[in-house]
Amino acid sequence: MLDNKIIKTGSNEMELVDFRIFRQGEDKVYEGIYGVNVSKVKEIIKIPVLTELPGVPSYIEGIFDLRGVVIPVVNLAKWMQIKEPESAMLKPRVIITEFSNIFIGFIVHEAKRIRRINWKDIEPATFSGGQGSLDKSKITGVTRIENDEVLLILDLEGVVEDLGIYTPRTEIDYGNLEKLSGIALAVDDSSTARRRVKEMLQKIGLTVVEARDGVEGLQKLNEMYSTYGNDISKHLKIIVSDVEMPKMDGFHFSAKLKENPVFKDIPLIFNSSLSNEFMSEKGIQESGGEGYLVKFDANQFFSEIIRIIKEHEQR
């Protein structure tokens, strides 16, 4: 089991599992350096005995039972359409992940180490292309490591959604929803997630301002303060923030709000794929959030948003 509890809440740091995917070129082997947030990793194991599934794509190697939980296993290199080197040079491992309340294993060529990185040192992906079929839409950020090499932070949720293993639960009867008024600030580095949050908030009557990370979120708040002054909380009804974001993560963003007398009383709810209990505890008890949602359950989303806004209005 991996434990990342030593990182102080609001420190704007994260821990990454550094793993490698190798590609066989015409005359040499190329090394791809990737990372995934430790908070999504349950454990790293050798490849177990897998039960093959009929009629599934070749990159789904099969399933296995891990202490009573059936886990599908995806071969990342095959999914990325990478020509793999001979197996003798590889040290394959399965990274068992948990996010959005699902478990899935990813076969990688080598699990290297755990790295601690400050979110301010992580930049959004601005390149196109990559190894095999991988493009920037499946990379949440990039950072430099030793020897000026680039580590790519993989968007596992995007990968899983593409595979059809996980589908957001967004079905709901919008006609029965209570309607509200005012502004909501949606902070998320994923354009797909921001669009989904924006559409859902608009369904209950809110006007949505978007930000790509905590730094831009603070900028948007200052712009609103320039317009509304000390009455900002009468107009801005809620902030919906992701946790994992380049430059400034959600917990550090929340800490910045809570130390500012103008913004500290504006309710903030976290909306994240990080689904373990520890992250929920960090979000509410340590970071000052008024709720913690796991992406994307529409019924829970609307229930919590409406509850928090109405409770705040009654104070």
Order of alpha helices (4+ residues) and beta strands (2+ residues): beta-beta-beta-beta-beta-alpha-beta-beta-beta-beta-beta-alpha-beta-alpha-beta-alpha-alpha-beta-alpha-beta-alpha-beta-alpha
